Amino acid sequence: MNFQRGRYREEPEINLIPMIDVLLVILIFLMITTTYSKFSGLEINLPTADSTQSQEQPNEINVVVSASGDIVVNRVAVGARDVEAISLAMRRAGASAKEPVVVINADAKAAHQSVIDVMQAAQHAGYSHISFATQAPSR
């Protein structure tokens, strides 16, 4: 006896359209709730100024920037304030030293541009080691 004679048998199938809709909603939700952080900075450790004053080393180039913007390289005044003149004075001062360290002694009231010019001059002269001198706080 065949009781299923008039019955049509359907093949089971998975309807993908609702599943795609659900996945798109989840994707949009994740895109909206995700935070995108862009860190554009350097992680540096700043030195403290509470140490004792170090002795002058022979491979240092001392650059003094006064409050008025005058620049002195190893106790020799630089006539001009442009980067090329400062760079030339640094090359003369560090001609005998191997990989000298440029120590910038800038007045607290010196223009920021003057210090940047000294740093650019050190780069033009080929000196990559730059340090800033500070004084110990008075107590």
Phi and psi in degrees as GROMACS dihedral restraints (atoms count N, CA, C in turn):
[ dihedral_restraints ]
;  ai    aj    ak    al  type     phi  dphi    fc
    3     4     5     6     1  -111.3    20    10
    4     5     6     7     1   100.2    20    10
    6     7     8     9     1   -82.8    20    10
    7     8     9    10     1   -12.7    20    10
    9    10    11    12     1  -101.6    20    10
   10    11    12    13     1    27.0    20    10
   12    13    14    15     1   -62.0    20    10
   13    14    15    16     1   -47.7    20    10
   15    16    17    18     1   -89.3    20    10
   16    17    18    19     1    -2.5    20    10
   18    19    20    21     1   -85.5    20    10
   19    20    21    22     1   133.0    20    10
   21    22    23    24     1   -93.3    20    10
   22    23    24    25     1   129.1    20    10
   24    25    26    27     1   -96.2    20    10
   25    26    27    28     1   119.0    20    10
   27    28    29    30     1   -89.3    20    10
   28    29    30    31     1   143.2    20    10
   30    31    32    33     1   -81.6    20    10
   31    32    33    34     1   131.8    20    10
   33    34    35    36     1   -70.3    20    10
   34    35    36    37     1   138.4    20    10
   36    37    38    39     1  -140.3    20    10
   37    38    39    40     1   155.1    20    10
   39    40    41    42     1   -97.6    20    10
   40    41    42    43     1   125.4    20    10
   42    43    44    45     1   -83.0    20    10
   43    44    45    46     1   113.3    20    10
   45    46    47    48     1   -83.3    20    10
   46    47    48    49     1   -20.2    20    10
   48    49    50    51     1   -61.2    20    10
   49    50    51    52     1   -49.3    20    10
   51    52    53    54     1   -64.6    20    10
   52    53    54    55     1   -33.9    20    10
   54    55    56    57     1   -67.0    20    10
   55    56    57    58     1   -39.5    20    10
   57    58    59    60     1   -64.7    20    10
   58    59    60    61     1   -40.9    20    10
   60    61    62    63     1   -60.7    20    10
   61    62    63    64     1   -43.8    20    10
   63    64    65    66     1   -65.6    20    10
   64    65    66    67     1   -41.4    20    10
   66    67    68    69     1   -65.8    20    10
   67    68    69    70     1   -38.0    20    10
   69    70    71    72     1   -65.4    20    10
   70    71    72    73     1   -39.6    20    10
   72    73    74    75     1   -63.8    20    10
   73    74    75    76     1   -41.9    20    10
   75    76    77    78     1   -64.8    20    10
   76    77    78    79     1   -42.1    20    10
   78    79    80    81     1   -62.9    20    10
   79    80    81    82     1   -44.3    20    10
   81    82    83    84     1   -64.2    20    10
   82    83    84    85     1   -41.2    20    10
   84    85    86    87     1   -60.6    20    10
   85    86    87    88     1   -43.9    20    10
   87    88    89    90     1   -66.3    20    10
   88    89    90    91     1   -38.1    20    10
   90    91    92    93     1   -66.3    20    10
   91    92    93    94     1   -36.9    20    10
   93    94    95    96     1   -74.1    20    10
   94    95    96    97     1   -39.7    20    10
   96    97    98    99     1   -84.0    20    10
   97    98    99   100     1   -14.6    20    10
   99   100   101   102     1   -77.6    20    10
  100   101   102   103     1   134.9    20    10
  102   103   104   105     1   -99.6    20    10
  103   104   105   106     1   132.9    20    10
  105   106   107   108     1  -105.4    20    10
  106   107   108   109     1   114.3    20    10
  108   109   110   111     1  -107.9    20    10
  109   110   111   112     1   130.8    20    10
  111   112   113   114     1  -115.8    20    10
  112   113   114   115     1   115.9    20    10
  114   115   116   117     1   -97.1    20    10
  115   116   117   118     1   116.4    20    10
  117   118   119   120     1  -120.1    20    10
  118   119   120   121     1    81.6    20    10
  120   121   122   123     1  -163.9    20    10
  121   122   123   124     1   170.5    20    10
  123   124   125   126     1  -108.2    20    10
  124   125   126   127     1   140.3    20    10
  126   127   128   129     1   -93.9    20    10
  127   128   129   130     1   109.4    20    10
  129   130   131   132     1  -128.2    20    10
  130   131   132   133     1   156.2    20    10
  132   133   134   135     1  -107.1    20    10
  133   134   135   136     1   116.6    20    10
  135   136   137   138     1   -81.2    20    10
  136   137   138   139     1   139.3    20    10
  138   139   140   141     1   -76.7    20    10
  139   140   141   142     1   156.5    20    10
  141   142   143   144     1   -95.6    20    10
  142   143   144   145     1   160.6    20    10
  144   145   146   147     1  -109.3    20    10
  145   146   147   148     1    15.2    20    10
  147   148   149   150     1   -90.9    20    10
  148   149   150   151     1    12.3    20    10
  150   151   152   153     1   -87.8    20    10
  151   152   153   154     1   166.7    20    10
  153   154   155   156     1   -76.6    20    10
  154   155   156   157     1   158.2    20    10
  156   157   158   159     1   -72.9    20    10
  157   158   159   160     1   131.1    20    10
  159   160   161   162     1   -81.8    20    10
  160   161   162   163     1   157.8    20    10
  162   163   164   165     1   -74.3    20    10
  163   164   165   166     1   148.8    20    10
  165   166   167   168     1   -68.9    20    10
  166   167   168   169     1   130.2    20    10
  168   169   170   171     1   -97.4    20    10
  169   170   171   172     1   152.3    20    10
  171   172   173   174     1   -69.4    20    10
  172   173   174   175     1   -17.5    20    10
  174   175   176   177     1  -101.0    20    10
  175   176   177   178     1    27.3    20    10
  177   178   179   180     1  -104.1    20    10
  178   179   180   181     1   144.0    20    10
  180   181   182   183     1  -114.0    20    10
  181   182   183   184     1   110.3    20    10
  183   184   185   186     1   -88.6    20    10
  184   185   186   187     1   121.8    20    10
  186   187   188   189     1  -117.1    20    10
  187   188   189   190     1   122.9    20    10
  189   190   191   192     1  -107.7    20    10
  190   191   192   193     1   129.5    20    10
  192   193   194   195     1  -115.7    20    10
  193   194   195   196     1   116.3    20    10
  195   196   197   198     1   -82.4    20    10
  196   197   198   199     1   172.2    20    10
  198   199   200   201     1   -64.7    20    10
  199   200   201   202     1   -29.9    20    10
  201   202   203   204     1   -84.7    20    10
  202   203   204   205     1    -5.5    20    10
  204   205   206   207     1   100.0    20    10
  205   206   207   208     1     2.6    20    10
  207   208   209   210     1   -71.5    20    10
  208   209   210   211     1   143.7    20    10
  210   211   212   213     1  -121.8    20    10
  211   212   213   214     1   132.6    20    10
  213   214   215   216     1  -125.7    20    10
  214   215   216   217     1   127.1    20    10
  216   217   218   219     1  -112.7    20    10
  217   218   219   220     1   116.7    20    10
  219   220   221   222     1    46.9    20    10
  220   221   222   223     1    52.2    20    10
  222   223   224   225     1    64.5    20    10
  223   224   225   226     1    18.5    20    10
  225   226   227   228     1  -119.1    20    10
  226   227   228   229     1   120.7    20    10
  228   229   230   231     1   -69.4    20    10
  229   230   231   232     1   139.1    20    10
  231   232   233   234     1   -96.0    20    10
  232   233   234   235     1   123.7    20    10
  234   235   236   237     1   -65.2    20    10
  235   236   237   238     1   -44.2    20    10
  237   238   239   240     1  -101.1    20    10
  238   239   240   241     1   162.6    20    10
  240   241   242   243     1  -107.2    20    10
  241   242   243   244     1     8.8    20    10
  243   244   245   246     1   -83.5    20    10
  244   245   246   247     1   163.8    20    10
  246   247   248   249     1   -64.7    20    10
  247   248   249   250     1   -39.4    20    10
  249   250   251   252     1   -64.2    20    10
  250   251   252   253     1   -41.8    20    10
  252   253   254   255     1   -66.6    20    10
  253   254   255   256     1   -40.8    20    10
  255   256   257   258     1   -66.4    20    10
  256   257   258   259     1   -40.9    20    10
  258   259   260   261     1   -62.3    20    10
  259   260   261   262     1   -41.8    20    10
  261   262   263   264     1   -64.2    20    10
  262   263   264   265     1   -41.4    20    10
  264   265   266   267     1   -65.1    20    10
  265   266   267   268     1   -36.8    20    10
  267   268   269   270     1   -67.9    20    10
  268   269   270   271     1   -39.3    20    10
  270   271   272   273     1   -63.2    20    10
  271   272   273   274     1   -40.7    20    10
  273   274   275   276     1   -64.3    20    10
  274   275   276   277     1   -42.4    20    10
  276   277   278   279     1   -69.9    20    10
  277   278   279   280     1   -32.8    20    10
  279   280   281   282     1  -104.9    20    10
  280   281   282   283     1    20.2    20    10
  282   283   284   285     1   -65.2    20    10
  283   284   285   286     1   -36.6    20    10
  285   286   287   288     1   -90.1    20    10
  286   287   288   289     1   -14.6    20    10
  288   289   290   291     1   -91.3    20    10
  289   290   291   292     1   146.7    20    10
  291   292   293   294     1   -97.5    20    10
  292   293   294   295     1   122.5    20    10
  294   295   296   297     1    49.1    20    10
  295   296   297   298     1    64.5    20    10
  297   298   299   300     1   -72.1    20    10
  298   299   300   301     1   156.9    20    10
  300   301   302   303     1  -102.6    20    10
  301   302   303   304     1   127.3    20    10
  303   304   305   306     1   -87.8    20    10
  304   305   306   307     1   117.7    20    10
  306   307   308   309     1  -105.5    20    10
  307   308   309   310     1   116.7    20    10
  309   310   311   312     1   -97.3    20    10
  310   311   312   313     1   118.3    20    10
  312   313   314   315     1  -105.0    20    10
  313   314   315   316     1    92.9    20    10
  315   316   317   318     1  -103.2    20    10
  316   317   318   319     1   138.2    20    10
  318   319   320   321     1   -65.3    20    10
  319   320   321   322     1   149.6    20    10
  321   322   323   324     1   -62.9    20    10
  322   323   324   325     1   -25.8    20    10
  324   325   326   327     1  -103.4    20    10
  325   326   327   328     1    12.5    20    10
  327   328   329   330     1   -70.5    20    10
  328   329   330   331     1   148.1    20    10
  330   331   332   333     1   -67.2    20    10
  331   332   333   334     1   141.1    20    10
  333   334   335   336     1   -61.2    20    10
  334   335   336   337     1   -35.4    20    10
  336   337   338   339     1   -63.0    20    10
  337   338   339   340     1   -34.2    20    10
  339   340   341   342     1   -64.3    20    10
  340   341   342   343     1   -41.2    20    10
  342   343   344   345     1   -68.3    20    10
  343   344   345   346     1   -39.4    20    10
  345   346   347   348     1   -64.3    20    10
  346   347   348   349     1   -38.8    20    10
  348   349   350   351     1   -62.0    20    10
  349   350   351   352     1   -40.2    20    10
  351   352   353   354     1   -64.7    20    10
  352   353   354   355     1   -40.3    20    10
  354   355   356   357     1   -66.8    20    10
  355   356   357   358     1   -39.4    20    10
  357   358   359   360     1   -65.8    20    10
  358   359   360   361     1   -38.6    20    10
  360   361   362   363     1   -64.2    20    10
  361   362   363   364     1   -39.0    20    10
  363   364   365   366     1   -63.4    20    10
  364   365   366   367     1   -38.8    20    10
  366   367   368   369     1   -66.4    20    10
  367   368   369   370     1   -42.4    20    10
  369   370   371   372     1   -64.7    20    10
  370   371   372   373     1   -33.0    20    10
  372   373   374   375     1   -78.1    20    10
  373   374   375   376     1   -12.0    20    10
  375   376   377   378     1    93.6    20    10
  376   377   378   379     1    16.5    20    10
  378   379   380   381     1  -100.6    20    10
  379   380   381   382     1   118.6    20    10
  381   382   383   384     1  -100.4    20    10
  382   383   384   385     1   -12.2    20    10
  384   385   386   387     1   -97.1    20    10
  385   386   387   388     1   111.6    20    10
  387   388   389   390     1  -125.2    20    10
  388   389   390   391     1   137.8    20    10
  390   391   392   393     1  -134.5    20    10
  391   392   393   394     1   153.2    20    10
  393   394   395   396     1  -112.1    20    10
  394   395   396   397     1   132.9    20    10
  396   397   398   399     1   -89.4    20    10
  397   398   399   400     1   141.4    20    10
  399   400   401   402     1  -130.7    20    10
  400   401   402   403     1   166.5    20    10
  402   403   404   405     1  -113.3    20    10
  403   404   405   406     1   151.6    20    10
  405   406   407   408     1   -69.4    20    10
  406   407   408   409     1   141.9    20    10
  408   409   410   411     1   -66.3    20    10
  409   410   411   412     1   140.2    20    10
  411   412   413   414     1   -78.1    20    10
  412   413   414   415     1   142.3    20    10
